Amino acid sequence: MELIFVRHGQGQHTLDTPNSLHIKNPSLTKEGKEQAYLLRDTFHLKSEDTLIISPTQRTLETAQIWIGSAKVKAIVSPLVSPRMFPQKQEWRTLPCDVMMKRENIEKVFPEFNLDHQVSEELWKDGINTLPEKEFRIIGEEFLRGCKQEEKGNIYVVSHDGTITSYRQLISKRLLTRDDFPKDAGWIRIQY
C-alpha cells in the first residue's frame, strides 16, 4: 500500500510569523489555493482512493480544491490534526492549530465525512500535545487501519509536524524540523 502525506497549501498563519500564528482558523492564501489546484495535476484521484483530512480550515480547503469533482472517499479525522514537532510538553496549542468543531465542518464542508471511530476526547483536543508514548499507540492504530484499505492510495492531508511525526513513527529514525515538507509538498511511503 502507498501512503501519501500531503501538507496543506500556504496558510495565512505563515505570512508574518510569529504574530500570524495567533490567527484562529486560518484559511489558505491565494498562493495556497494555487498550490492546491496544482495537486490535481500531480495526483489524479480515482474513485478507489481515500483522503484523510485534518479538521482545520486550511487542510479542508486544500482537499476541497484538490478533489474538485472527483468521486473519492474523504474523511476528516483528528488522528491527522496538527501536532507540534518536536514535542514539548510545556508548550500549548497555538490558535492557528485549534481544530474546527465538527458541527462547523459539517456546515462548511458537507461533502466530507467525519471520523466517528475516534474518541470524543480526540475530537476535542486532537494530537497536538499528546505525549510521545500516547501518540505512538494512537499512530500505530491509525496506520494499521490504513493498511486494511484494500485498494487505491491513501492520501493524508495534514501539517508539517504531524507528517513528520508519522514519518518518524514509520521509519523508526529521528527526524528534525529540517525534514518538514514545504507548503503543498508531499511524501510517498510504501507501507
N, C-alpha and C positions, 0 to 999 in steps of 0.2 A: 504494500500500500504506500502511496505517496501522500505525504502530509506537507502542505504548502502554507507557511506562515507569511501573512501579508500585513505590513504595517499600514495604518491609515494614511491618507494623504495629509498634506501640510494643514495643521490646525491653527486657529487664531491664537492659541495659547503659546505658540512657539515664536511669535513675531517680536516680542520685546521682553525676553526673559531677563531677570526672574519675575518682573512685575506681572507679565501676562499669564504666569502660572496660577494666578489668583482669579482668573476668569472662570466662572462656573458654567459648565456645559458648553465648551467652545465648539463652534462649527468649523467646517473646512473653509480655508481661504479660497480665493479664485484659483490660485495655483494648485491647491489641494484638490479642487474639483477637476481641474485639467488632468492631474495625476490619476484620479480615479477613472476618468474616461480612457486614459492610456492603458489601464489594466484590462479593458475589454479587448484591446488589440494584442495584448500579451498572453492572456489566458482566455481562451474561448470556452465559456462554460457550457456544459452539457447537462441534460436532464438527470443523469445519474450522479452528478457532483453535489457536494454538500458544502455550504458555507456556515461556519460557526462564528458568530459576531459578538464582539464585546458590547455591553449595554451603555455605550457613550454616544453622544451626538455625532462626533467626527467619524467613528468607525461605522455607525449605521448609515451615515451619508455616503461614505466611501463604498460600502456594499451596495447601497441602493443605486448609485450611479453605475457602478461596475456591472451589476446584474442587468440593468435595463429591462428588456422584455424577456430575457431568458427565463426558462422554467426550471428552477433549481430548488433544492431544499435549503432553506435559510433559517437558522436557529440562533436566537440571541441567548447568550449564556454568560453568567458571572464567572464561570470557570476560566474565561479568557479576558476578564476585565483588567483594568490597569494593575500593574504590580511594580512596586519600586525595585530597582536593581542598582547596586547591591542592596540587600535587605538590611535595614537599620531599625531595630525595634523602637528606638526613641523617636523616630520620625513619624509623622502623621500624614494622612491622605491630604493632598493638595486639592483646592477647589476644582481645578481643571480635571482631576481624576475621580470625582464623585460620579457614580453611576446614575443613569436616568432611572426614574421609578418605572415599574412595569406598566402602570396604567398610562403613563405618558408615552412609553414606547408603543403601546397598542393604539393610541390615538394618532401619533405622528407617523408611525411605520407599521400600519396594519398588515402589510404584506409579509411580515416576518413572524415566525413562531417563537414563543418564549419557551425556554428550557424549564419544564415543570418537574424535572427529576432531581433538581438540586434543592438544598435546604433553604428555608426562609432566611436563615442567618447569612448564607452566602449571597442571597439576593439583596440583603440589607448592607452587608459590609464588603462583599467581594473578596478578592485575594490579595489586595494591595499590601496589607500589613501582616499577613499570615506568617507566623514563624516558619522557617525553612522546613522543619520536620513535618509540620501540618501541610504545607504546600506540597511536599513530596508525596504524601499519601493521596491527597486530592488530585494532584497532577498525574500520578501513575494510574489512578482510576479513570481519569479523563482520557488518557492515551489508550488504555485498554478498550474503552468504549469506541474510540476512533478506529481501532484495529478490527472491530466487529463489523464495520461497514463492509458490505460485500462487493460493492462496485463503485466506480468513479473515484475522483480525487476528493480529498477533504482540504478545504481552504479555511484557514483561521485568520479572521480579520481582527487585528489586535494592536498592541502597543509595543514599543521598543523594549521596555523592561520585562513585559510578560513573555514576549517571544524569546528573549534571551534566557529567561528563567526556564522555559520549557526546553530550549536547546541544551542548556546545561544539564537538565534532568535526563534528557535522552542520551546525550553524548558522554555523560559522566566525567566531564572535564570542566575545569574552572574557566569561565568566560569573564570578560570585563565590559565596561561601557563602550570600549572600542569595537566590540562585536555587535553593537546595535545596528539594525537595518535603518537605512535612510527613509525619508517620507515616501510612502507607497512602494518601498522596497520589499523584497520577498526572499525567503529562504526555503529551498526544497529539501525535504528529508525523507529518505526511504526508511520506513519504519515497519 
